[in-house]
Amino acid sequence: MAFPRSEQVYRITGAPTALSDDMRGRQRRYLLSMGVRTLCFIGATIVSGPLRWVLIVGAVLLPYLAVVFANAGRAAMPSQPPTTVYQASRPALGGSPDVPPQ
């Protein structure tokens, strides 16, 4: 059983997301767009007036937009991952009293 994390999780690598995750996201966007296009076609057969023409234009333009957005490529990663600074809640331990500081 997984518990939700309350603290913020930091990315410690500059590696991009997995290709399979990227492809899954593109497929979802494309399928959502095609679903909206299907609804535009169905709506255009049901309604009349200016709304019909708006739906027809949407049904014609959505395939182009869906392909452009699906093929937009992977998101660019920043050159350096964000860094965090750890601040100790206790003072650091000193050296041995037998060894003089250098």
MOPAC internal coordinates of N, CA, C and O (Angstrom, degrees):
PM7 1SCF
backbone

  N    0.0000 0     0.00 0     0.00 0    0    0    0
  C    1.4434 1     0.00 0     0.00 0    1    0    0
  C    1.5236 1   108.16 1     0.00 0    2    1    0
  O    1.2310 1   120.62 1   -54.08 1    3    2    1
  N    1.3127 1   116.42 1   125.92 1    3    2    1
  C    1.4629 1   121.09 1  -177.99 1    5    3    2
  C    1.5245 1   109.62 1   -92.28 1    6    5    3
  O    1.2310 1   121.31 1   -42.98 1    7    6    5
  N    1.3061 1   115.09 1   137.02 1    7    6    5
  C    1.4508 1   120.79 1   177.78 1    9    7    6
  C    1.5191 1   108.99 1  -103.80 1   10    9    7
  O    1.2310 1   119.73 1   -39.30 1   11   10    9
  N    1.3292 1   118.11 1   140.70 1   11   10    9
  C    1.4600 1   118.60 1   178.43 1   13   11   10
  C    1.5254 1   110.47 1   -67.03 1   14   13   11
  O    1.2310 1   121.13 1   -37.55 1   15   14   13
  N    1.3125 1   115.43 1   142.45 1   15   14   13
  C    1.4544 1   120.59 1  -179.89 1   17   15   14
  C    1.5227 1   109.43 1   -86.41 1   18   17   15
  O    1.2310 1   121.26 1   -42.36 1   19   18   17
  N    1.3142 1   115.19 1   137.64 1   19   18   17
  C    1.4513 1   118.70 1   178.13 1   21   19   18
  C    1.5193 1   111.29 1   -93.95 1   22   21   19
  O    1.2310 1   119.90 1   155.70 1   23   22   21
  N    1.3370 1   117.79 1   -24.30 1   23   22   21
  C    1.4547 1   119.81 1  -179.82 1   25   23   22
  C    1.5219 1   110.08 1   -90.02 1   26   25   23
  O    1.2310 1   121.06 1   -20.31 1   27   26   25
  N    1.3198 1   115.59 1   159.69 1   27   26   25
  C    1.4486 1   120.83 1  -179.57 1   29   27   26
  C    1.5209 1   109.60 1   -78.37 1   30   29   27
  O    1.2310 1   120.89 1   -41.77 1   31   30   29
  N    1.3245 1   115.91 1   138.23 1   31   30   29
  C    1.4528 1   121.61 1   179.80 1   33   31   30
  C    1.5201 1   107.63 1   -99.51 1   34   33   31
  O    1.2310 1   120.42 1   -49.28 1   35   34   33
  N    1.3321 1   116.80 1   130.72 1   35   34   33
  C    1.4526 1   121.67 1  -178.02 1   37   35   34
  C    1.5191 1   109.91 1  -103.81 1   38   37   35
  O    1.2310 1   121.37 1   -37.79 1   39   38   37
  N    1.2931 1   114.99 1   142.21 1   39   38   37
  C    1.4538 1   121.53 1   176.70 1   41   39   38
  C    1.5269 1   107.58 1   -80.20 1   42   41   39
  O    1.2310 1   119.90 1   -51.81 1   43   42   41
  N    1.3269 1   117.80 1   128.19 1   43   42   41
  C    1.4607 1   120.54 1  -176.15 1   45   43   42
  C    1.5174 1   112.13 1  -111.15 1   46   45   43
  O    1.2310 1   120.01 1  -168.79 1   47   46   45
  N    1.3021 1   117.58 1    11.21 1   47   46   45
  C    1.4536 1   120.59 1  -179.84 1   49   47   46
  C    1.5147 1   109.67 1  -134.86 1   50   49   47
  O    1.2310 1   121.04 1   -24.68 1   51   50   49
  N    1.3006 1   115.61 1   155.32 1   51   50   49
  C    1.4495 1   120.97 1   176.38 1   53   51   50
  C    1.5202 1   111.82 1   -93.42 1   54   53   51
  O    1.2310 1   120.21 1  -173.60 1   55   54   53
  N    1.3312 1   117.21 1     6.40 1   55   54   53
  C    1.4637 1   121.09 1  -177.97 1   57   55   54
  C    1.5255 1   110.19 1   -69.76 1   58   57   55
  O    1.2310 1   119.98 1   -39.06 1   59   58   57
  N    1.3265 1   117.64 1   140.94 1   59   58   57
  C    1.4620 1   120.12 1   177.77 1   61   59   58
  C    1.5269 1   110.57 1   -72.40 1   62   61   59
  O    1.2310 1   121.12 1   -10.06 1   63   62   61
  N    1.3220 1   115.46 1   169.94 1   63   62   61
  C    1.4604 1   119.71 1   177.29 1   65   63   62
  C    1.5299 1   109.58 1   -64.66 1   66   65   63
  O    1.2310 1   120.71 1   -19.40 1   67   66   65
  N    1.2916 1   116.24 1   160.60 1   67   66   65
  C    1.4540 1   121.09 1  -178.64 1   69   67   66
  C    1.5257 1   110.39 1   -62.86 1   70   69   67
  O    1.2310 1   120.67 1   -34.65 1   71   70   69
  N    1.3188 1   116.33 1   145.35 1   71   70   69
  C    1.4543 1   121.38 1  -179.85 1   73   71   70
  C    1.5268 1   110.86 1   -61.03 1   74   73   71
  O    1.2310 1   120.15 1   143.26 1   75   74   73
  N    1.3232 1   117.31 1   -36.74 1   75   74   73
  C    1.4711 1   119.84 1   179.98 1   77   75   74
  C    1.5281 1   110.90 1   -65.07 1   78   77   75
  O    1.2310 1   119.96 1   142.27 1   79   78   77
  N    1.3392 1   117.69 1   -37.73 1   79   78   77
  C    1.4650 1   120.25 1   176.68 1   81   79   78
  C    1.5251 1   111.05 1   -66.87 1   82   81   79
  O    1.2310 1   120.69 1   140.94 1   83   82   81
  N    1.3204 1   116.29 1   -39.06 1   83   82   81
  C    1.4637 1   120.81 1   178.40 1   85   83   82
  C    1.5275 1   110.43 1   -63.73 1   86   85   83
  O    1.2310 1   120.52 1   134.37 1   87   86   85
  N    1.3144 1   116.60 1   -45.63 1   87   86   85
  C    1.4705 1   120.89 1   179.66 1   89   87   86
  C    1.5296 1   111.24 1   -63.78 1   90   89   87
  O    1.2310 1   120.55 1   139.70 1   91   90   89
  N    1.3204 1   116.56 1   -40.30 1   91   90   89
  C    1.4681 1   120.43 1   179.17 1   93   91   90
  C    1.5262 1   110.61 1   -61.09 1   94   93   91
  O    1.2310 1   120.34 1   137.75 1   95   94   93
  N    1.3245 1   116.96 1   -42.25 1   95   94   93
  C    1.4624 1   120.63 1   178.69 1   97   95   94
  C    1.5160 1   112.08 1   -65.01 1   98   97   95
  O    1.2310 1   120.44 1   139.52 1   99   98   97
  N    1.3348 1   116.76 1   -40.48 1   99   98   97
  C    1.4746 1   119.97 1   177.84 1  101   99   98
  C    1.5288 1   111.08 1   -64.29 1  102  101   99
  O    1.2310 1   120.75 1   137.60 1  103  102  101
  N    1.3233 1   116.18 1   -42.40 1  103  102  101
  C    1.4665 1   119.62 1   179.48 1  105  103  102
  C    1.5164 1   111.45 1   -62.60 1  106  105  103
  O    1.2310 1   120.39 1   139.30 1  107  106  105
  N    1.3179 1   116.87 1   -40.70 1  107  106  105
  C    1.4661 1   119.98 1   178.48 1  109  107  106
  C    1.5195 1   111.62 1   -62.54 1  110  109  107
  O    1.2310 1   120.55 1   135.09 1  111  110  109
  N    1.3468 1   116.55 1   -44.91 1  111  110  109
  C    1.4679 1   119.59 1   178.74 1  113  111  110
  C    1.5202 1   111.18 1   -61.72 1  114  113  111
  O    1.2310 1   120.37 1   137.82 1  115  114  113
  N    1.3340 1   116.90 1   -42.18 1  115  114  113
  C    1.4574 1   120.60 1  -179.47 1  117  115  114
  C    1.5281 1   110.97 1   -65.48 1  118  117  115
  O    1.2310 1   120.38 1   134.15 1  119  118  117
  N    1.3176 1   116.87 1   -45.85 1  119  118  117
  C    1.4644 1   119.81 1  -179.35 1  121  119  118
  C    1.5312 1   111.57 1   -65.55 1  122  121  119
  O    1.2310 1   120.04 1   143.62 1  123  122  121
  N    1.3165 1   117.53 1   -36.38 1  123  122  121
  C    1.4605 1   120.29 1   176.61 1  125  123  122
  C    1.5219 1   110.39 1   -63.53 1  126  125  123
  O    1.2310 1   120.26 1   136.60 1  127  126  125
  N    1.3123 1   117.11 1   -43.40 1  127  126  125
  C    1.4585 1   121.19 1   178.93 1  129  127  126
  C    1.5315 1   111.21 1   -63.89 1  130  129  127
  O    1.2310 1   120.68 1   138.84 1  131  130  129
  N    1.3203 1   116.31 1   -41.16 1  131  130  129
  C    1.4657 1   118.91 1   178.82 1  133  131  130
  C    1.5365 1   111.75 1   -69.00 1  134  133  131
  O    1.2310 1   120.69 1   149.28 1  135  134  133
  N    1.3184 1   116.29 1   -30.72 1  135  134  133
  C    1.4633 1   119.12 1   174.60 1  137  135  134
  C    1.5220 1   111.68 1   -66.45 1  138  137  135
  O    1.2310 1   120.70 1   139.04 1  139  138  137
  N    1.3228 1   116.28 1   -40.96 1  139  138  137
  C    1.4692 1   120.20 1   176.58 1  141  139  138
  C    1.5236 1   109.78 1   -64.96 1  142  141  139
  O    1.2310 1   120.24 1   141.54 1  143  142  141
  N    1.3291 1   117.15 1   -38.46 1  143  142  141
  C    1.4655 1   120.23 1   178.02 1  145  143  142
  C    1.5286 1   110.74 1   -62.31 1  146  145  143
  O    1.2310 1   120.67 1   137.03 1  147  146  145
  N    1.3124 1   116.33 1   -42.97 1  147  146  145
  C    1.4639 1   119.54 1   177.89 1  149  147  146
  C    1.5226 1   111.03 1   -60.81 1  150  149  147
  O    1.2310 1   120.61 1   137.99 1  151  150  149
  N    1.3298 1   116.44 1   -42.01 1  151  150  149
  C    1.4644 1   119.81 1   177.22 1  153  151  150
  C    1.5311 1   111.35 1   -64.06 1  154  153  151
  O    1.2310 1   120.08 1   145.99 1  155  154  153
  N    1.3295 1   117.44 1   -34.01 1  155  154  153
  C    1.4692 1   120.53 1   176.69 1  157  155  154
  C    1.5280 1   110.48 1   -64.56 1  158  157  155
  O    1.2310 1   120.19 1   136.58 1  159  158  157
  N    1.3324 1   117.24 1   -43.42 1  159  158  157
  C    1.4644 1   119.91 1   177.88 1  161  159  158
  C    1.5201 1   111.40 1   -62.71 1  162  161  159
  O    1.2310 1   120.51 1   133.85 1  163  162  161
  N    1.3161 1   116.64 1   -46.15 1  163  162  161
  C    1.4649 1   120.16 1   179.99 1  165  163  162
  C    1.5281 1   109.96 1   -63.22 1  166  165  163
  O    1.2310 1   120.56 1   136.05 1  167  166  165
  N    1.3294 1   116.53 1   -43.95 1  167  166  165
  C    1.4627 1   119.81 1   178.98 1  169  167  166
  C    1.5059 1   112.37 1   -63.97 1  170  169  167
  O    1.2310 1   119.65 1   144.13 1  171  170  169
  N    1.3316 1   118.26 1   -35.87 1  171  170  169
  C    1.4638 1   121.27 1   179.85 1  173  171  170
  C    1.5229 1   111.59 1   -66.33 1  174  173  171
  O    1.2310 1   119.71 1   152.02 1  175  174  173
  N    1.3191 1   118.15 1   -27.98 1  175  174  173
  C    1.4675 1   119.81 1   177.91 1  177  175  174
  C    1.5283 1   111.91 1   -81.25 1  178  177  175
  O    1.2310 1   120.48 1   160.04 1  179  178  177
  N    1.3252 1   116.68 1   -19.96 1  179  178  177
  C    1.4670 1   120.10 1  -176.64 1  181  179  178
  C    1.5309 1   112.12 1   -92.66 1  182  181  179
  O    1.2310 1   120.32 1   134.93 1  183  182  181
  N    1.3368 1   116.99 1   -45.07 1  183  182  181
  C    1.4709 1   120.12 1  -173.86 1  185  183  182
  C    1.5221 1   110.83 1   -90.36 1  186  185  183
  O    1.2310 1   121.44 1   -10.19 1  187  186  185
  N    1.3223 1   114.86 1   169.81 1  187  186  185
  C    1.4648 1   120.41 1   177.16 1  189  187  186
  C    1.5174 1   108.94 1  -135.40 1  190  189  187
  O    1.2310 1   121.10 1   -10.34 1  191  190  189
  N    1.3188 1   115.50 1   169.66 1  191  190  189
  C    1.4621 1   120.25 1   178.54 1  193  191  190
  C    1.5160 1   111.65 1    88.52 1  194  193  191
  O    1.2310 1   120.90 1    21.26 1  195  194  193
  N    1.3318 1   115.88 1  -158.74 1  195  194  193
  C    1.4705 1   120.19 1  -176.49 1  197  195  194
  C    1.5303 1   113.17 1   -63.90 1  198  197  195
  O    1.2310 1   119.84 1   150.43 1  199  198  197
  N    1.3192 1   117.91 1   -29.57 1  199  198  197
  C    1.4611 1   120.35 1   179.48 1  201  199  198
  C    1.5248 1   111.22 1   -62.60 1  202  201  199
  O    1.2310 1   120.30 1   146.14 1  203  202  201
  N    1.3349 1   117.03 1   -33.86 1  203  202  201
  C    1.4594 1   120.75 1   178.07 1  205  203  202
  C    1.5236 1   110.27 1   -59.74 1  206  205  203
  O    1.2310 1   120.20 1   136.02 1  207  206  205
  N    1.3271 1   117.22 1   -43.98 1  207  206  205
  C    1.4603 1   121.23 1  -178.22 1  209  207  206
  C    1.5257 1   111.27 1   -68.82 1  210  209  207
  O    1.2310 1   120.43 1   144.80 1  211  210  209
  N    1.3068 1   116.78 1   -35.20 1  211  210  209
  C    1.4650 1   119.99 1   175.90 1  213  211  210
  C    1.5280 1   110.07 1   -63.29 1  214  213  211
  O    1.2310 1   120.61 1   137.04 1  215  214  213
  N    1.3130 1   116.44 1   -42.96 1  215  214  213
  C    1.4669 1   120.66 1   179.36 1  217  215  214
  C    1.5272 1   111.58 1   -67.01 1  218  217  215
  O    1.2310 1   119.92 1   142.55 1  219  218  217
  N    1.3217 1   117.75 1   -37.45 1  219  218  217
  C    1.4620 1   120.70 1   178.52 1  221  219  218
  C    1.5309 1   110.43 1   -66.33 1  222  221  219
  O    1.2310 1   120.59 1   137.02 1  223  222  221
  N    1.3325 1   116.49 1   -42.98 1  223  222  221
  C    1.4640 1   119.77 1   177.51 1  225  223  222
  C    1.5296 1   110.12 1   -62.60 1  226  225  223
  O    1.2310 1   120.37 1   139.07 1  227  226  225
  N    1.3128 1   116.90 1   -40.93 1  227  226  225
  C    1.4644 1   120.26 1   177.02 1  229  227  226
  C    1.5168 1   111.66 1   -62.41 1  230  229  227
  O    1.2310 1   120.13 1   138.40 1  231  230  229
  N    1.3329 1   117.36 1   -41.60 1  231  230  229
  C    1.4587 1   121.07 1  -179.76 1  233  231  230
  C    1.5302 1   111.27 1   -67.52 1  234  233  231
  O    1.2310 1   120.13 1   150.41 1  235  234  233
  N    1.3256 1   117.36 1   -29.59 1  235  234  233
  C    1.4653 1   120.31 1  -179.90 1  237  235  234
  C    1.5341 1   110.78 1   -80.14 1  238  237  235
  O    1.2310 1   119.86 1   140.82 1  239  238  237
  N    1.3273 1   117.88 1   -39.18 1  239  238  237
  C    1.4621 1   121.08 1  -175.71 1  241  239  238
  C    1.5295 1   114.04 1   -83.37 1  242  241  239
  O    1.2310 1   119.66 1   154.19 1  243  242  241
  N    1.3059 1   118.26 1   -25.81 1  243  242  241
  C    1.4650 1   120.38 1  -175.51 1  245  243  242
  C    1.5290 1   114.63 1   -61.33 1  246  245  243
  O    1.2310 1   118.12 1   142.82 1  247  246  245
  N    1.3358 1   121.18 1   -37.18 1  247  246  245
  C    1.4694 1   117.92 1   178.25 1  249  247  246
  C    1.5248 1   112.39 1   -61.12 1  250  249  247
  O    1.2310 1   120.24 1   138.17 1  251  250  249
  N    1.3211 1   117.14 1   -41.83 1  251  250  249
  C    1.4609 1   120.22 1   178.30 1  253  251  250
  C    1.5230 1   110.51 1   -61.89 1  254  253  251
  O    1.2310 1   120.24 1   131.53 1  255  254  253
  N    1.3199 1   117.14 1   -48.47 1  255  254  253
  C    1.4580 1   120.86 1  -179.31 1  257  255  254
  C    1.5233 1   111.59 1   -63.64 1  258  257  255
  O    1.2310 1   120.35 1   141.84 1  259  258  257
  N    1.3338 1   116.94 1   -38.16 1  259  258  257
  C    1.4651 1   120.58 1   179.98 1  261  259  258
  C    1.5195 1   111.19 1   -63.35 1  262  261  259
  O    1.2310 1   120.18 1   137.49 1  263  262  261
  N    1.3234 1   117.27 1   -42.51 1  263  262  261
  C    1.4612 1   120.77 1  -179.89 1  265  263  262
  C    1.5244 1   110.38 1   -68.56 1  266  265  263
  O    1.2310 1   120.25 1   138.71 1  267  266  265
  N    1.3263 1   117.12 1   -41.29 1  267  266  265
  C    1.4592 1   120.00 1   179.67 1  269  267  266
  C    1.5310 1   110.54 1   -62.37 1  270  269  267
  O    1.2310 1   120.23 1   134.58 1  271  270  269
  N    1.3210 1   117.17 1   -45.42 1  271  270  269
  C    1.4609 1   119.88 1  -179.43 1  273  271  270
  C    1.5221 1   112.02 1   -70.54 1  274  273  271
  O    1.2310 1   119.91 1   144.69 1  275  274  273
  N    1.3265 1   117.77 1   -35.31 1  275  274  273
  C    1.4659 1   120.26 1   179.67 1  277  275  274
  C    1.5201 1   111.18 1   -69.39 1  278  277  275
  O    1.2310 1   120.24 1   147.95 1  279  278  277
  N    1.3284 1   117.15 1   -32.05 1  279  278  277
  C    1.4688 1   120.95 1  -178.73 1  281  279  278
  C    1.5246 1   112.09 1   -97.89 1  282  281  279
  O    1.2310 1   120.01 1  -162.84 1  283  282  281
  N    1.3013 1   117.58 1    17.16 1  283  282  281
  C    1.4597 1   121.12 1  -175.33 1  285  283  282
  C    1.5193 1   111.72 1   -65.55 1  286  285  283
  O    1.2310 1   119.24 1   162.65 1  287  286  285
  N    1.2991 1   119.05 1   -17.35 1  287  286  285
  C    1.4574 1   121.18 1   178.74 1  289  287  286
  C    1.5100 1   111.60 1    95.18 1  290  289  287
  O    1.2310 1   122.21 1    -8.16 1  291  290  289
  N    1.2960 1   113.38 1   171.84 1  291  290  289
  C    1.4561 1   119.88 1  -178.37 1  293  291  290
  C    1.5138 1   109.73 1   -75.26 1  294  293  291
  O    1.2310 1   121.39 1   -29.23 1  295  294  293
  N    1.3102 1   114.94 1   150.77 1  295  294  293
  C    1.4615 1   120.61 1   178.96 1  297  295  294
  C    1.5184 1   109.60 1   -67.83 1  298  297  295
  O    1.2310 1   120.71 1   -40.24 1  299  298  297
  N    1.3093 1   116.24 1   139.76 1  299  298  297
  C    1.4622 1   120.88 1   179.09 1  301  299  298
  C    1.5212 1   109.47 1   -73.76 1  302  301  299
  O    1.2310 1   121.50 1   -44.65 1  303  302  301
  N    1.3125 1   114.74 1   135.35 1  303  302  301
  C    1.4599 1   120.73 1   178.56 1  305  303  302
  C    1.5155 1   109.11 1   -89.92 1  306  305  303
  O    1.2310 1   119.88 1   -33.76 1  307  306  305
  N    1.3197 1   117.84 1   146.24 1  307  306  305
  C    1.4574 1   118.50 1   173.98 1  309  307  306
  C    1.5262 1   109.66 1   -64.69 1  310  309  307
  O    1.2310 1   120.58 1   -25.78 1  311  310  309
  N    1.3299 1   116.49 1   154.22 1  311  310  309
  C    1.4557 1   119.35 1  -176.03 1  313  311  310
  C    1.5240 1   112.49 1   -67.02 1  314  313  311
  O    1.2310 1   119.92 1   149.38 1  315  314  313
  N    1.3036 1   117.76 1   -30.62 1  315  314  313
  C    1.4569 1   122.08 1   179.32 1  317  315  314
  C    1.5271 1   108.90 1  -124.89 1  318  317  315
  O    1.2310 1   119.72 1   -45.37 1  319  318  317
  N    1.3363 1   118.15 1   134.63 1  319  318  317
  C    1.4625 1   118.43 1   175.00 1  321  319  318
  C    1.5296 1   109.30 1   -69.34 1  322  321  319
  O    1.2310 1   120.27 1   -28.43 1  323  322  321
  N    1.3275 1   117.08 1   151.57 1  323  322  321
  C    1.4576 1   118.65 1   178.91 1  325  323  322
  C    1.5235 1   110.54 1   -63.48 1  326  325  323
  O    1.2310 1   120.62 1   -37.90 1  327  326  325
  N    1.2978 1   116.43 1   142.10 1  327  326  325
  C    1.4545 1   120.46 1  -178.97 1  329  327  326
  C    1.5135 1   109.65 1  -109.29 1  330  329  327
  O    1.2310 1   121.16 1   -27.77 1  331  330  329
  N    1.2984 1   115.38 1   152.23 1  331  330  329
  C    1.4563 1   121.23 1   176.28 1  333  331  330
  C    1.5183 1   108.18 1  -123.11 1  334  333  331
  O    1.2310 1   121.30 1   -29.33 1  335  334  333
  N    1.2740 1   115.13 1   150.67 1  335  334  333
  C    1.4561 1   120.76 1   179.46 1  337  335  334
  C    1.5129 1   107.44 1  -109.29 1  338  337  335
  O    1.2310 1   121.20 1   -52.72 1  339  338  337
  N    1.3179 1   115.32 1   127.28 1  339  338  337
  C    1.4597 1   120.26 1   178.29 1  341  339  338
  C    1.5120 1   108.06 1   -91.93 1  342  341  339
  O    1.2310 1   120.96 1   -55.34 1  343  342  341
  N    1.3109 1   115.76 1   124.66 1  343  342  341
  C    1.4538 1   119.77 1   176.68 1  345  343  342
  C    1.5195 1   107.37 1  -112.25 1  346  345  343
  O    1.2310 1   121.61 1   -58.00 1  347  346  345
  N    1.3125 1   114.53 1   122.00 1  347  346  345
  C    1.4619 1   120.42 1  -177.34 1  349  347  346
  C    1.5229 1   109.70 1   -69.72 1  350  349  347
  O    1.2310 1   121.42 1   -36.20 1  351  350  349
  N    1.3123 1   114.88 1   143.80 1  351  350  349
  C    1.4568 1   118.98 1   177.40 1  353  351  350
  C    1.5301 1   110.89 1   -84.78 1  354  353  351
  O    1.2310 1   120.47 1   167.34 1  355  354  353
  N    1.3393 1   116.70 1   -12.66 1  355  354  353
  C    1.4685 1   121.71 1   177.43 1  357  355  354
  C    1.5152 1   108.71 1  -117.99 1  358  357  355
  O    1.2310 1   119.68 1   -26.85 1  359  358  357
  N    1.2995 1   118.22 1   153.15 1  359  358  357
  C    1.4632 1   118.85 1   176.26 1  361  359  358
  C    1.5273 1   109.99 1   -68.46 1  362  361  359
  O    1.2310 1   121.00 1   -28.15 1  363  362  361
  N    1.3174 1   115.70 1   151.85 1  363  362  361
  C    1.4571 1   120.59 1  -179.87 1  365  363  362
  C    1.5236 1   109.84 1   -67.94 1  366  365  363
  O    1.2310 1   120.96 1   -29.07 1  367  366  365
  N    1.3154 1   115.77 1   150.93 1  367  366  365
  C    1.4548 1   121.03 1   177.72 1  369  367  366
  C    1.5219 1   109.95 1   -71.14 1  370  369  367
  O    1.2310 1   120.40 1   -39.32 1  371  370  369
  N    1.2816 1   116.84 1   140.68 1  371  370  369
  C    1.4480 1   120.99 1   178.24 1  373  371  370
  C    1.5113 1   110.95 1   -82.00 1  374  373  371
  O    1.2310 1   120.57 1    -5.39 1  375  374  373
  N    1.3090 1   116.51 1   174.61 1  375  374  373
  C    1.4534 1   122.01 1   178.09 1  377  375  374
  C    1.5090 1   110.55 1   -76.43 1  378  377  375
  O    1.2310 1   121.01 1    -2.28 1  379  378  377
  N    1.3193 1   115.67 1   177.72 1  379  378  377
  C    1.4576 1   121.47 1   177.92 1  381  379  378
  C    1.5152 1   110.03 1   -68.09 1  382  381  379
  O    1.2310 1   119.39 1   -38.47 1  383  382  381
  N    1.3199 1   118.76 1   141.53 1  383  382  381
  C    1.4592 1   118.95 1  -179.67 1  385  383  382
  C    1.5333 1   112.51 1   -67.57 1  386  385  383
  O    1.2310 1   120.16 1   162.36 1  387  386  385
  N    1.3516 1   117.29 1   -17.64 1  387  386  385
  C    1.4608 1   120.87 1  -179.73 1  389  387  386
  C    1.5287 1   111.90 1   -78.49 1  390  389  387
  O    1.2310 1   120.24 1   157.37 1  391  390  389
  N    1.3446 1   117.15 1   -22.63 1  391  390  389
  C    1.4584 1   120.91 1  -176.42 1  393  391  390
  C    1.5254 1   108.76 1  -102.25 1  394  393  391
  O    1.2310 1   120.09 1   -59.56 1  395  394  393
  N    1.3388 1   117.43 1   120.44 1  395  394  393
  C    1.4654 1   119.06 1   179.57 1  397  395  394
  C    1.5404 1   109.88 1   -70.37 1  398  397  395
  O    1.2310 1   119.73 1   -30.92 1  399  398  397
  N    1.3225 1   118.13 1   149.08 1  399  398  397
  C    1.4742 1   120.28 1   178.94 1  401  399  398
  C    1.5159 1   110.41 1   -67.65 1  402  401  399
  O    1.2310 1   120.35 1   -30.51 1  403  402  401
  N    1.3006 1   116.93 1   149.49 1  403  402  401
  C    1.4691 1   121.49 1  -177.20 1  405  403  402
  C    1.5017 1   110.78 1  -102.59 1  406  405  403
  O    1.2310 1   120.10 1   180.00 1  407  406  405

